[in-house]
């Protein structure tokens, strides 16, 4: 039995399994089986034709993390309210004030006491 014909009669657990294989993630909660069938059939047609769609990226496994913006060893300086703050970029995070942080945003929040975008606070372009 071919894949599109199989999904017309498949049970929900089979559809969920096919969805995970096609999109590398769970289907949306409470999605109706008829919609799952249509989406999976459409995806099978796209794969058979080799066509790219705006949704093709959904079928790709999610990347673990984006490439780091700043190379390790980079020093970021920021003057704020009359004081100068220095942050060192590490291979897995940032160092400020003798502590290691996972994000610039956490450091910006520590410095300012308010929610700031770390890259915006330190002037890092994306």
N, C-alpha and C positions, 0 to 999 in steps of 0.2 A: 504494500500500500504506500503511495507517495505521501510526503509530508503534508501538503495542503489538504488532501482528501482525508488523511488521518485526523487532522484537527477538527474536522466537521463533526465528528462523533466522539471525540476524546472527552474523558472525565476531567474535572477541575485539576486534580493532582497532576495529570499528564500535561495539561496546559501550563500549569505553574512551572513544571520542570522544563518545558520547551521555552517558556518566557525567560527563565534564568539562563538557559543556554544561549538564547538569542541576544539578550540585553545585559547579561552579567549582573543582574540585580533582581530583587523580588518585584512582582507586579504591584501596582498601587493597591492599597487596602480596599477591600470591598468592590473591586472591579468585577463587573459582570462577565460571565464566561462567554457570552456572545461577542462582547467587545474584544476579549482576549483572542477569540478565534479570528476575528477580522484583522486585528493587528498582526497576529502571527502569520496569517495567510499573505497579507500585504508584504511583510518582511521577507517571506519566502520568495515572493515574486521579485522583489528588489534584488535579493541575492542571486536569483536565477538569471536576471537580466544584466547584473553587474552595474546597475545604475546607482549613483550617489544621490542622497536626499539630504535635506537639512537635518534630518533625524539620524543620519548615519553614525554620528558620533555617539549616540546612545547605545549602539551595538558594540562599541569598543569597550574593553575593560577599563574601569576608571584608573587613572594613573595614581601611583602611591603619593607622590608629592611633586609639586612644580620644582624646577631647577632653582637653586638658590640665587637670589638677586645679587648678593654681595659675596665676594670671595673671602674666605677666612683670613683673618689678620687685618682686615679693613677697620679703621677707626672712624667712628662717627662723632662729630662734635656738634653740640647744640647749646646756644646761649638762650636762657629763658629766665626772665625776671631777675636779671643781674648776675646770675650764676652760670658757669659753663659746665656742661655735662658731657662726659666721654663714655662711649660704648664701644666695646671690642667685638667684632664679628668672629664667632667660633665656627668650627665645622658643623656643629649641631646646636645652634642657638646663639645667644648673645651674652656678654658679660658686662655688668654694670654694678659699681659699688661693691665689688667682691662677690657678687651673687651671679648665678647663671640663670638666664631666662630663655624661654622657648620662642618668644616673639618680641618684636619692637613695641608692639602695642602694650604689652604688660609693663615694659620699662617706662613708656610715655605716661601710663596711668600712675605708676609709682612716683614719677617726678612731679606730675601736675596735680594728682589727686582727683582727676576727672577723666572720663572716657575720651581718649584721643585715638585717632588712627596713628599707629607707630610710624609707618612709612611717611605719612604726611607730617608728623611732628618733627622727624629727623630730615625731611626733605629728600627722601629716597624716591626716585622715579621708578615706576613699574614698567 
